[in-house]
Amino acid sequence: MAPSANLAAAVAGSFAAGVAVCAMRDKLLKLFEEPLVEIEEPSKPGRVPIFVMMPLDTITNDGKSVNDLATRGAWLKGLANNGARGIMVDVWWGLVETAPGVYNFEGYIELCKLCQELGLKLQAVMSFHQCGGNVGDNVSFPIPSWALEPARAQGFLYKD
């Protein structure tokens, strides 16, 4: 395996392992007791389950809570009341693992609990890229510097 592939695999493995360790450490397994693939009541003919993407700034910049909880809670209640199956949210690597092996999922856990209360499913997308710098981005969650700097030092980053 090439050195850049080794680094990418190590970084991805670190983040994924952190998700499991954090859930176990905080004894939040009850939130995740449902099987990953469950057999649900079949959709009605002509109906597709709807999952709505949450805004990029759903979690606060410190990662500790849902941004503007009252407003987001009202949005989610509206989605639930109007037939949405659930939501999709980016889990930003640069937000949850600011130091190697140190994880903060507090804001995401708060969002999970809110969805659970409303009967909504949550699809978490593990986002290993930076957030910000694109059209429509109103927040910035960079790649963690502890991962970016070694890659830069080894010349693994794209250069024009």
Secondary structure as UniProt FT lines:
FT   HELIX           3..25
FT   TURN            26..27
FT   HELIX           29..32
FT   TURN            45..46
FT   STRAND          51..53
FT   TURN            56..57
FT   TURN            61..62
FT   TURN            67..68
FT   HELIX           69..81
FT   TURN            82..83
FT   STRAND          86..92
FT   HELIX           93..96
FT   TURN            100..101
FT   HELIX           106..118
FT   STRAND          121..127
FT   TURN            135..136
FT   HELIX           145..153
FT   TURN            154..155
//
